[in-house]
């Protein structure tokens, strides 16, 4: 699939391959220097290895106004964004979200919240706490398919990715190496371990790495909270609501706080950064995703704080609407980049 983005990335990769000044900056450059010519699959792999830290751009002697006009972070970001849209299942949904991300995310949250309120008025539930608004069985019937769909969609997308980059059959050792790199955000440490200069050309900082870790571990804690509550409900017969010192609450509250703080910091850094070094048409979609994820955490925290007031039914509908929108849109938002990056790191471990 020859595109202008791929051709421009190929031109720049060939120049970088001849220069090799940035050889130790991140995982991209050893992988780039291992090639002599770059297929579309090679460029897709390099693009998904890139964490857009931008250190190579600020160190490069061939950026504009030099005639080579190198901007490798943007060139790879454009290929990366294009690959996510092309590999998404279904493809049309991936392209639609990147063009109208804010509108789609906002409409989904409000629309699903209204549906939850309508469901409450049509079929009054009985139970304690949140189950007095929407029964446990109704929640399972709604969210189980919404959880399985993104898993199926992402699974198909990753299979397409693995084939497109020409990777070999996956081995456990390569996958574990990829998980280790993802867990400590190795490629956001910068070439010398001083951090990256994502938001400021002259200042190295670990702020972006810390924000990513807060979001990742916050999300995992929230997911663990839901998983523990599910096991307590079905295996131990312990139904919600749970007390403040219960494991689901402790995991959920700490995860929600990390999620909100991390998303707020990521938005701050994105607004401060130079947009010319990111994907040309992805800014709105990226902000929509981070905003949606942060809102999931924030609405959950507000719901916990005001869960004993008359505002609870409306807040619950809004929170459930945001969670449902998040799950259904996951394969088409930047949330999917975590899975692609993990696949890219595993494929790189093979090299």
C-alpha positions as a Markdown table, in Angstrom:
| # | Residue | x | y | z |
|---|---|---|---|---|
| 1 | Unk | 0.0 | 0.0 | 0.0 |
| 2 | Unk | 2.0 | 3.0 | -1.3 |
| 3 | Unk | 0.9 | 6.3 | 0.2 |
| 4 | Unk | 2.5 | 9.7 | 0.5 |
| 5 | Unk | 3.1 | 9.2 | 4.2 |
| 6 | Unk | 4.9 | 5.9 | 3.6 |
| 7 | Unk | 7.0 | 7.4 | 0.7 |
| 8 | Unk | 8.0 | 10.4 | 2.9 |
| 9 | Unk | 8.9 | 8.2 | 5.8 |
| 10 | Unk | 11.0 | 6.0 | 3.5 |
| 11 | Unk | 12.9 | 9.0 | 2.2 |
| 12 | Unk | 13.7 | 10.2 | 5.7 |
| 13 | Unk | 14.6 | 6.7 | 7.0 |
| 14 | Unk | 17.1 | 6.3 | 4.2 |
| 15 | Unk | 18.8 | 9.6 | 5.1 |
| 16 | Unk | 18.8 | 8.7 | 8.8 |
| 17 | Unk | 20.3 | 5.3 | 7.9 |
| 18 | Unk | 23.2 | 7.1 | 6.2 |
| 19 | Unk | 23.8 | 9.5 | 9.1 |
| 20 | Unk | 23.4 | 7.3 | 12.2 |
| 21 | Unk | 23.9 | 10.2 | 14.6 |
| 22 | Unk | 20.9 | 9.2 | 16.7 |
| 23 | Unk | 21.9 | 5.5 | 17.0 |
| 24 | Unk | 21.5 | 5.2 | 20.8 |
| 25 | Unk | 18.4 | 7.3 | 21.2 |
| 26 | Unk | 15.7 | 4.6 | 21.4 |
| 27 | Unk | 14.6 | 1.3 | 19.9 |
| 28 | Unk | 13.8 | 2.8 | 16.6 |
| 29 | Unk | 17.3 | 3.5 | 15.4 |
| 30 | Unk | 18.9 | 0.1 | 16.0 |
| 31 | Unk | 16.0 | -1.4 | 14.1 |
| 32 | Unk | 16.3 | 1.2 | 11.4 |
| 33 | Unk | 20.1 | 0.7 | 11.0 |
| 34 | Unk | 19.6 | -3.0 | 10.7 |
| 35 | Unk | 17.9 | -2.5 | 7.3 |
| 36 | Unk | 19.3 | -1.4 | 3.9 |
| 37 | Unk | 16.0 | -0.9 | 2.2 |
| 38 | Unk | 12.6 | -0.2 | 3.8 |
| 39 | Unk | 9.4 | -2.0 | 2.8 |
| 40 | Unk | 6.0 | -0.7 | 3.8 |
| 41 | Unk | 6.0 | -3.4 | 6.6 |
| 42 | Unk | 9.4 | -2.2 | 7.8 |
| 43 | Unk | 8.2 | 1.4 | 8.0 |
| 44 | Unk | 5.0 | 0.3 | 9.8 |
| 45 | Unk | 7.1 | -1.5 | 12.4 |
| 46 | Unk | 9.4 | 1.5 | 12.9 |
| 47 | Unk | 6.5 | 3.8 | 13.3 |
| 48 | Unk | 4.9 | 1.7 | 16.0 |
| 49 | Unk | 8.2 | 1.4 | 17.8 |
| 50 | Unk | 8.5 | 5.2 | 17.9 |
| 51 | Unk | 7.2 | 6.8 | 21.1 |
| 52 | Unk | 7.3 | 10.3 | 19.6 |
| 53 | Unk | 9.7 | 11.6 | 22.3 |
| 54 | Unk | 11.2 | 14.0 | 19.7 |
| 55 | Unk | 14.7 | 13.9 | 21.0 |
| 56 | Unk | 16.0 | 12.9 | 17.5 |
| 57 | Unk | 14.4 | 15.9 | 15.9 |
| 58 | Unk | 16.0 | 18.4 | 18.3 |
| 59 | Unk | 19.4 | 16.8 | 17.9 |
| 60 | Unk | 19.2 | 16.5 | 14.1 |
| 61 | Unk | 21.4 | 18.8 | 11.8 |
| 62 | Unk | 19.2 | 18.1 | 8.8 |
| 63 | Unk | 15.9 | 19.6 | 9.9 |
| 64 | Unk | 14.5 | 22.7 | 8.1 |
| 65 | Unk | 15.8 | 25.0 | 6.8 |
| 66 | Unk | 18.3 | 22.3 | 5.6 |
| 67 | Unk | 17.3 | 21.0 | 2.2 |
| 68 | Unk | 16.8 | 17.5 | 3.6 |
| 69 | Unk | 14.0 | 18.9 | 5.8 |
| 70 | Unk | 13.9 | 16.0 | 8.1 |
| 71 | Unk | 11.1 | 15.6 | 10.7 |
| 72 | Unk | 11.3 | 11.9 | 11.5 |
| 73 | Unk | 8.9 | 12.1 | 14.5 |
| 74 | Unk | 6.1 | 13.5 | 12.3 |
| 75 | Unk | 6.9 | 11.2 | 9.4 |
| 76 | Unk | 6.6 | 8.1 | 11.7 |
| 77 | Unk | 3.6 | 9.5 | 13.5 |
| 78 | Unk | 1.8 | 9.9 | 10.2 |
| 79 | Unk | 2.6 | 6.3 | 9.2 |
| 80 | Unk | 1.6 | 5.1 | 12.6 |
| 81 | Unk | -1.7 | 6.8 | 12.5 |
| 82 | Unk | -2.4 | 5.6 | 9.0 |
| 83 | Unk | -1.5 | 2.0 | 10.1 |
| 84 | Unk | -4.0 | 2.1 | 13.0 |
| 85 | Unk | -6.8 | 3.3 | 10.7 |
| 86 | Unk | -5.9 | 0.7 | 8.0 |
| 87 | Unk | -5.6 | -2.2 | 10.4 |
| 88 | Unk | -8.6 | -1.4 | 12.5 |
| 89 | Unk | -11.6 | -3.8 | 12.5 |
| 90 | Unk | -13.9 | -2.5 | 11.0 |
| 91 | Unk | -11.7 | -0.1 | 9.1 |
| 92 | Unk | -14.4 | 2.5 | 8.5 |
| 93 | Unk | -14.8 | 3.1 | 12.3 |
| 94 | Unk | -11.1 | 3.7 | 12.7 |
| 95 | Unk | -11.0 | 6.4 | 10.0 |
| 96 | Unk | -14.2 | 8.0 | 11.3 |
| 97 | Unk | -13.0 | 8.4 | 14.9 |
| 98 | Unk | -9.7 | 10.0 | 13.8 |
| 99 | Unk | -11.6 | 12.6 | 11.8 |
| 100 | Unk | -14.4 | 13.4 | 14.3 |
| 101 | Unk | -13.1 | 12.0 | 17.6 |
| 102 | Unk | -14.3 | 14.7 | 20.0 |
| 103 | Unk | -17.8 | 14.7 | 18.5 |
| 104 | Unk | -18.1 | 10.9 | 18.5 |
| 105 | Unk | -16.8 | 10.5 | 22.0 |
| 106 | Unk | -19.1 | 13.2 | 23.4 |
| 107 | Unk | -22.1 | 11.9 | 21.6 |
| 108 | Unk | -21.5 | 8.4 | 22.7 |
| 109 | Unk | -21.2 | 9.3 | 26.4 |
| 110 | Unk | -24.4 | 11.4 | 26.4 |
| 111 | Unk | -26.3 | 9.0 | 24.2 |
| 112 | Unk | -25.5 | 6.0 | 26.4 |
| 113 | Unk | -26.2 | 7.9 | 29.6 |
| 114 | Unk | -29.6 | 8.8 | 28.3 |
| 115 | Unk | -30.2 | 5.1 | 27.4 |
| 116 | Unk | -29.3 | 4.1 | 30.9 |
| 117 | Unk | -31.7 | 6.6 | 32.4 |
| 118 | Unk | -34.4 | 5.4 | 30.0 |
| 119 | Unk | -33.8 | 1.8 | 31.0 |
| 120 | Unk | -34.1 | 2.7 | 34.6 |
| 121 | Unk | -37.5 | 4.4 | 34.1 |
| 122 | Unk | -38.8 | 1.5 | 32.0 |
| 123 | Unk | -37.6 | -1.3 | 34.2 |
| 124 | Unk | -37.2 | -0.2 | 37.8 |
| 125 | Unk | -34.5 | -2.3 | 39.5 |
| 126 | Unk | -34.5 | -3.6 | 43.1 |
| 127 | Unk | -31.4 | -3.9 | 45.2 |
| 128 | Unk | -28.9 | -1.8 | 47.2 |
| 129 | Unk | -26.7 | 1.0 | 46.1 |
| 130 | Unk | -26.2 | 1.2 | 42.4 |
| 131 | Unk | -28.3 | -1.9 | 41.9 |
| 132 | Unk | -31.3 | 0.1 | 43.0 |
| 133 | Unk | -30.9 | 2.0 | 39.7 |
| 134 | Unk | -29.8 | -0.8 | 37.4 |
| 135 | Unk | -29.8 | -4.4 | 38.3 |
| 136 | Unk | -26.7 | -6.5 | 38.4 |
| 137 | Unk | -28.0 | -8.8 | 35.6 |
| 138 | Unk | -28.8 | -5.8 | 33.4 |
| 139 | Unk | -25.3 | -4.4 | 33.8 |
| 140 | Unk | -23.7 | -7.8 | 32.9 |
| 141 | Unk | -26.0 | -8.1 | 29.9 |
| 142 | Unk | -24.9 | -4.7 | 28.7 |
| 143 | Unk | -21.2 | -4.7 | 29.5 |
| 144 | Unk | -20.1 | -8.3 | 28.8 |
| 145 | Unk | -20.7 | -7.9 | 25.0 |
| 146 | Unk | -19.2 | -4.4 | 25.2 |
| 147 | Unk | -16.1 | -5.9 | 26.7 |
| 148 | Unk | -15.8 | -8.8 | 24.3 |
| 149 | Unk | -16.2 | -6.8 | 21.2 |
| 150 | Unk | -13.0 | -4.7 | 21.6 |
| 151 | Unk | -11.1 | -7.9 | 22.4 |
| 152 | Unk | -12.2 | -9.4 | 19.2 |
| 153 | Unk | -11.6 | -6.3 | 17.2 |
| 154 | Unk | -8.1 | -5.7 | 18.6 |
| 155 | Unk | -7.2 | -9.4 | 18.2 |
| 156 | Unk | -8.0 | -9.1 | 14.4 |
| 157 | Unk | -6.1 | -5.8 | 14.2 |
| 158 | Unk | -3.0 | -7.3 | 15.8 |
| 159 | Unk | -3.1 | -10.3 | 13.6 |
| 160 | Unk | -3.2 | -8.0 | 10.6 |
| 161 | Unk | -0.3 | -6.0 | 12.1 |
| 162 | Unk | 1.8 | -9.1 | 12.7 |
| 163 | Unk | 1.3 | -10.2 | 9.1 |
| 164 | Unk | 1.9 | -6.7 | 7.6 |
| 165 | Unk | 5.3 | -6.3 | 9.4 |
| 166 | Unk | 6.4 | -9.9 | 8.4 |
| 167 | Unk | 7.1 | -11.0 | 12.0 |
| 168 | Unk | 7.9 | -14.6 | 12.9 |
| 169 | Unk | 5.8 | -16.8 | 15.2 |
| 170 | Unk | 5.7 | -15.2 | 18.6 |
| 171 | Unk | 7.8 | -16.8 | 21.4 |
| 172 | Unk | 7.1 | -16.3 | 25.1 |
| 173 | Unk | 10.6 | -14.8 | 25.7 |
| 174 | Unk | 10.0 | -12.1 | 23.2 |
| 175 | Unk | 6.6 | -11.2 | 24.6 |
| 176 | Unk | 8.1 | -11.0 | 28.2 |
| 177 | Unk | 10.8 | -8.7 | 27.0 |
| 178 | Unk | 8.2 | -6.5 | 25.4 |
| 179 | Unk | 6.1 | -6.4 | 28.6 |
| 180 | Unk | 9.2 | -5.4 | 30.6 |
| 181 | Unk | 10.0 | -2.5 | 28.3 |
| 182 | Unk | 6.3 | -1.4 | 28.3 |
| 183 | Unk | 6.1 | -1.6 | 32.1 |
| 184 | Unk | 8.9 | 0.8 | 32.8 |
| 185 | Unk | 8.4 | 2.9 | 29.6 |
| 186 | Unk | 12.0 | 2.3 | 28.6 |
| 187 | Unk | 11.8 | 4.2 | 25.3 |
| 188 | Unk | 10.5 | 7.4 | 27.1 |
| 189 | Unk | 13.7 | 7.7 | 29.1 |
| 190 | Unk | 15.6 | 9.3 | 26.3 |
| 191 | Unk | 18.9 | 8.4 | 24.7 |
| 192 | Unk | 20.9 | 9.1 | 27.8 |
| 193 | Unk | 18.3 | 8.3 | 30.4 |
| 194 | Unk | 17.6 | 12.0 | 31.2 |
| 195 | Unk | 14.0 | 11.9 | 29.8 |
| 196 | Unk | 12.7 | 13.4 | 26.6 |
| 197 | Unk | 12.1 | 16.9 | 25.5 |
| 198 | Unk | 8.5 | 16.4 | 24.2 |
| 199 | Unk | 7.1 | 19.6 | 25.5 |
| 200 | Unk | 10.3 | 21.8 | 25.5 |
| 201 | Unk | 13.2 | 21.7 | 23.0 |
| 202 | Unk | 15.8 | 22.7 | 25.6 |
| 203 | Unk | 14.6 | 20.8 | 28.7 |
| 204 | Unk | 14.8 | 17.1 | 29.3 |
| 205 | Unk | 12.1 | 15.7 | 31.6 |
| 206 | Unk | 10.5 | 12.5 | 32.7 |
| 207 | Unk | 7.1 | 14.2 | 32.9 |
| 208 | Unk | 5.6 | 12.4 | 29.8 |
| 209 | Unk | 6.9 | 9.0 | 31.0 |
| 210 | Unk | 5.4 | 9.6 | 34.4 |
| 211 | Unk | 2.1 | 10.6 | 32.9 |
| 212 | Unk | 2.0 | 7.5 | 30.7 |
| 213 | Unk | 2.8 | 5.3 | 33.7 |
| 214 | Unk | 0.1 | 7.0 | 35.8 |
| 215 | Unk | -2.5 | 6.3 | 33.1 |
| 216 | Unk | -1.4 | 2.8 | 32.5 |
| 217 | Unk | -1.2 | 1.7 | 36.1 |
| 218 | Unk | -4.4 | 3.7 | 37.0 |
| 219 | Unk | -6.3 | 1.8 | 34.3 |
| 220 | Unk | -4.9 | -1.5 | 35.4 |
| 221 | Unk | -5.9 | -0.8 | 39.0 |
| 222 | Unk | -9.4 | 0.1 | 37.9 |
| 223 | Unk | -9.6 | -3.1 | 35.8 |
| 224 | Unk | -8.3 | -5.1 | 38.8 |
| 225 | Unk | -11.0 | -3.5 | 41.0 |
| 226 | Unk | -13.7 | -4.7 | 38.6 |
| 227 | Unk | -12.1 | -8.1 | 38.3 |
| 228 | Unk | -11.8 | -8.6 | 42.1 |
| 229 | Unk | -15.4 | -7.5 | 42.6 |
| 230 | Unk | -16.6 | -10.0 | 40.0 |
| 231 | Unk | -14.8 | -12.8 | 41.7 |
| 232 | Unk | -16.1 | -11.8 | 45.1 |
| 233 | Unk | -19.7 | -11.7 | 43.7 |
| 234 | Unk | -19.6 | -15.0 | 41.9 |
| 235 | Unk | -17.2 | -17.1 | 43.9 |
| 236 | Unk | -17.6 | -15.8 | 47.4 |
| 237 | Unk | -21.2 | -14.7 | 47.3 |
| 238 | Unk | -20.2 | -11.2 | 48.5 |
| 239 | Unk | -22.4 | -8.7 | 46.6 |
| 240 | Unk | -21.8 | -4.9 | 46.2 |
| 241 | Unk | -21.9 | -2.3 | 47.6 |
| 242 | Unk | -18.5 | -2.8 | 49.3 |
| 243 | Unk | -17.0 | -0.7 | 52.1 |
| 244 | Unk | -14.2 | 1.8 | 51.8 |
| 245 | Unk | -11.5 | -0.6 | 53.1 |
| 246 | Unk | -12.6 | -3.4 | 50.8 |
| 247 | Unk | -10.2 | -4.5 | 48.1 |
| 248 | Unk | -12.4 | -3.4 | 45.2 |
| 249 | Unk | -12.8 | 0.1 | 46.7 |
| 250 | Unk | -9.1 | 0.5 | 47.5 |
| 251 | Unk | -8.0 | -0.6 | 44.0 |
| 252 | Unk | -10.7 | 1.5 | 42.3 |
| 253 | Unk | -10.1 | 4.7 | 44.2 |
| 254 | Unk | -6.3 | 4.6 | 43.8 |
| 255 | Unk | -6.7 | 3.7 | 40.1 |
| 256 | Unk | -9.2 | 6.5 | 39.5 |
| 257 | Unk | -6.9 | 9.1 | 41.1 |
| 258 | Unk | -3.9 | 7.9 | 39.0 |
| 259 | Unk | -6.0 | 7.9 | 35.9 |
| 260 | Unk | -7.4 | 11.4 | 36.3 |
| 261 | Unk | -4.0 | 12.8 | 37.3 |
| 262 | Unk | -2.2 | 11.1 | 34.4 |
| 263 | Unk | -4.8 | 12.1 | 31.8 |
| 264 | Unk | -4.7 | 15.8 | 33.0 |
| 265 | Unk | -0.9 | 15.8 | 32.7 |
| 266 | Unk | -0.9 | 14.3 | 29.3 |
| 267 | Unk | -3.4 | 16.9 | 28.0 |
| 268 | Unk | -1.3 | 19.6 | 29.5 |
| 269 | Unk | 1.9 | 18.3 | 27.8 |
| 270 | Unk | 0.1 | 17.8 | 24.5 |
| 271 | Unk | -1.2 | 21.4 | 24.5 |
| 272 | Unk | 2.3 | 22.7 | 25.3 |
| 273 | Unk | 4.1 | 20.6 | 22.7 |
| 274 | Unk | 4.9 | 21.4 | 19.1 |
| 275 | Unk | 2.1 | 20.0 | 17.0 |
| 276 | Unk | 4.3 | 20.0 | 13.9 |
| 277 | Unk | 6.1 | 17.0 | 15.3 |
| 278 | Unk | 3.1 | 14.8 | 15.7 |
| 279 | Unk | 0.7 | 13.2 | 13.2 |
| 280 | Unk | -0.8 | 15.9 | 11.0 |
| 281 | Unk | -4.5 | 15.1 | 11.5 |
| 282 | Unk | -4.6 | 13.2 | 14.8 |
| 283 | Unk | -4.5 | 15.9 | 17.4 |
| 284 | Unk | -8.3 | 16.0 | 17.9 |
| 285 | Unk | -8.7 | 12.3 | 18.1 |
| 286 | Unk | -5.9 | 12.0 | 20.6 |
| 287 | Unk | -7.3 | 14.7 | 22.8 |
| 288 | Unk | -10.8 | 13.0 | 22.6 |
| 289 | Unk | -9.4 | 9.7 | 23.7 |
| 290 | Unk | -7.4 | 11.1 | 26.6 |
| 291 | Unk | -10.4 | 13.3 | 27.7 |
| 292 | Unk | -12.7 | 10.3 | 27.5 |
| 293 | Unk | -10.4 | 8.1 | 29.6 |
| 294 | Unk | -9.9 | 10.8 | 32.1 |
| 295 | Unk | -13.6 | 11.4 | 32.3 |
| 296 | Unk | -14.2 | 7.7 | 33.1 |
| 297 | Unk | -11.9 | 8.0 | 36.1 |
| 298 | Unk | -13.3 | 11.4 | 37.2 |
| 299 | Unk | -17.0 | 10.4 | 36.9 |
| 300 | Unk | -16.2 | 7.3 | 38.9 |
| 301 | Unk | -14.6 | 9.3 | 41.7 |
| 302 | Unk | -17.5 | 11.9 | 41.7 |
| 303 | Unk | -20.0 | 9.0 | 41.8 |
| 304 | Unk | -18.3 | 7.5 | 44.8 |
| 305 | Unk | -18.2 | 10.9 | 46.6 |
| 306 | Unk | -21.9 | 11.7 | 45.9 |
| 307 | Unk | -23.2 | 8.1 | 45.7 |
| 308 | Unk | -25.4 | 8.6 | 48.8 |
| 309 | Unk | -27.2 | 11.7 | 47.5 |
| 310 | Unk | -30.2 | 12.3 | 45.2 |
| 311 | Unk | -27.7 | 13.0 | 42.4 |
| 312 | Unk | -26.6 | 9.3 | 42.3 |
| 313 | Unk | -28.9 | 8.0 | 39.5 |
| 314 | Unk | -27.9 | 10.7 | 37.1 |
| 315 | Unk | -24.2 | 10.4 | 38.0 |
| 316 | Unk | -24.3 | 6.6 | 37.6 |
| 317 | Unk | -25.9 | 6.9 | 34.2 |
| 318 | Unk | -23.2 | 9.4 | 33.1 |
| 319 | Unk | -20.4 | 7.1 | 34.5 |
| 320 | Unk | -21.8 | 4.0 | 32.9 |
| 321 | Unk | -22.3 | 5.9 | 29.6 |
| 322 | Unk | -18.7 | 6.9 | 29.6 |
| 323 | Unk | -17.4 | 3.4 | 30.5 |
| 324 | Unk | -19.6 | 1.9 | 27.7 |
| 325 | Unk | -18.4 | 4.5 | 25.2 |
| 326 | Unk | -14.8 | 3.9 | 26.2 |
| 327 | Unk | -15.0 | 0.1 | 25.7 |
| 328 | Unk | -16.8 | 0.3 | 22.4 |
| 329 | Unk | -14.5 | 3.0 | 21.0 |
| 330 | Unk | -11.2 | 1.4 | 22.3 |
| 331 | Unk | -10.2 | -0.3 | 19.1 |
| 332 | Unk | -10.5 | 3.0 | 17.2 |
| 333 | Unk | -8.9 | 5.4 | 19.7 |
| 334 | Unk | -5.3 | 5.8 | 20.8 |
| 335 | Unk | -6.0 | 3.2 | 23.5 |
| 336 | Unk | -5.3 | 0.7 | 20.8 |
| 337 | Unk | -1.7 | 2.1 | 20.4 |
| 338 | Unk | -0.7 | 0.3 | 23.6 |
| 339 | Unk | -1.5 | -3.1 | 22.0 |
| 340 | Unk | 0.2 | -2.1 | 18.7 |
| 341 | Unk | 3.3 | -0.9 | 20.6 |
| 342 | Unk | 3.5 | -4.1 | 22.6 |
| 343 | Unk | 3.3 | -6.0 | 19.3 |
| 344 | Unk | 6.0 | -3.8 | 17.8 |
| 345 | Unk | 8.3 | -4.3 | 20.9 |
| 346 | Unk | 7.7 | -8.1 | 20.7 |
| 347 | Unk | 8.6 | -8.1 | 17.0 |
| 348 | Unk | 11.7 | -6.0 | 17.7 |
| 349 | Unk | 12.7 | -8.5 | 20.4 |
| 350 | Unk | 12.9 | -11.1 | 17.7 |
| 351 | Unk | 15.3 | -8.9 | 15.8 |
